[in-house]
Amino acid sequence: MATVHSFARALGERCITNDALAMLMTTSDEWIVQRSGIKTRYWVDAGTTTSDLALRSAQRTISLLAAQASSIDSIIVATLSPDYYFPGVGVLLQQKLGLTTLPAFDIRQQCSGFLYGLEMAQALVDSGKYKRILLVGAEVHSNALDISDRGRDVAVLFGDGAGSCIVESSSNQANSEQPNSNHRVSFEIIDTELHSEGAGAKELWCEGPGSSLPHRAVTPEVFATGRTFPQMNGRRVFESAVRRMVEVSHSILARNGIAASDLKLFVPHQANLRINLLVAEQLGLSSSQVFSTIEKYGNTTAATIPIGMCDALTEIEFVRGDLILQAAFGSGYTWGAALLKVL
C-alpha cells in the first residue's frame, strides 16, 4: 500500500497584488476578483528558476522526514515551466539536493501534473520498484507571461510556487520514527483516475518554442504575434473544467462506494474560484468541505494541489479515517482525481 505525507511548499519572493498589476495593464482589483477570485499571487525575483523553487519545497519536505534524504530512491517533478528546453527539472533537483544517481522523472501534464505524478509514484511504490519517492510540482510562470493589455486575461491568473510530498510504501514508513506534527499526517492513496482529450489541446496552450515552429525559432515575428505566450479560450476551458472535474469526482467516489457527504475535504486544482465553487455545488459539497488557496497564490499549475495540502495541514485538524478528494483539469486537455484517507 502506498502512502503520501510530508507536504511542504515554497513561493515566489514577491507578493503581487491586483492593484500592482493594474499599474502594468488595463485591469483592476474588482475585475480580477470577480472573474477569478484571485487577490494576490507570488512571483519570483529575477534569477530564481523552477528548480530553485522545487529545491526549497523539497528541502522542507525532507526536513519533515524521520529519515535521511539519502533514503529517497526516486524523484518525480511535474512542471510546464522547466529551467531549460532540456534537460528537465528532475535531474537539476537531484543534483541540487546532493543525492546520488537515482532516477529522476519529469511529468508534463500541466495543471493535472501532480495527480499524474501521484498515480505514477503509487504504481512504482506498489510494484516494489522503489520504496520512497519525492514528488514535486513546481512552476515559474511570471517570466513567461504577456504583461500587457493583450495578455491580461491570462497574465493575471498565474503565480509562481512549488509543492512537494513523499510517496512511499506503508511498510517503509512504519520503519521510520513518527514526529508529532500535523504535517506528518499520512494518507493512504485509496484510488486515482486520470484522463486526457487532445482534441482540446489548442484551447489552452503555448505554441512556442516548439517543433511546430521552423527550427523551434523564437523570431521577432513569432514573438510579436504572441505565439510564445500562453493562450486560452476562457469560456471553453471554464465549461470543460467544470464538466470533467465533476465527472471524474463522481466516478472515483462511486467506484469506491463513498458519498460526497463522507468527505472531510475537497482540495481541487486552483485555476478559478468560480470553477471550484460550481464543481463543489454539483457534487453537493458544503462550503466547509472545500479548501481554497487561489485567493492568495493564484494558479501555480502543477503546484496547486500539494500547496493546498500543505496549507490544509496547517489550518485543519485531521483524524484517522478522514477522506480527502483531489481533482484537477488543465491543458492537454488532461484531468483526474485522487482519493486519500488519513491513516
C-alpha angles and dihedrals in degrees: 000000000000121000131191128208147133097073114189137164145203128198137199114275098244126065107217116200126202089247089057090054090049087064090058101042141009101281140100142214090252093051094050096044093047094052102036112008091237118141102164139004133186123241127189127247118252110285098026110123135197091257089053091057090043089053094051092050094043092051090054091049091049090049088060091055118100086216142063120281087238088070089073107099102182141022129211119188124188116200143135092197108061122177090246139016081252148033103045129241095255096074092043090053091048090054095045091051090052092234122153127252096304119149118268122198129196122210120203105189096114114211091008092048097105093053091047088050091047092054091046092049092047092051093048092049095044090050090057092239093119133015104199125023127186108218118194135178112194136167141175106190102155098081093052101048127107099242095194140086088272092059102030097109089064103026095063092057104061135081136177121248150120135222129188144179143169123256115194145145116280090234091055091050092048088063091059125083111251114230116212098253133123086221087064091059106132125220128201111225099231098177145336132201127192135186141174138192115189092189087082096049097112094048088077115017150113110231101197149097092027144110091271087074120070107271088346084281124183094198125171088256093052091045093048092055091053095242091136092058128079114269126198138184092215099193095047093046092047093052094044093048094053094046097046097043090051091047096050093043092052089046098052093043093049093046090056097041094245126140121216088240088062092064120105092198144002112210107186130180109276108234102122131358092219091055092053094046091051092048091049091048093051090048090051094241124156121234090251090061096056121082118203133186101159092099090064105031110021119213111334091172111210090017100056099088098046090043088051092049091050092053092043090056088055096047105033131055111225126200132196112288097024112145124220125192121201123189136173142178128190152137117333084044093271128158141160149149139228130202119209134183127202112243 
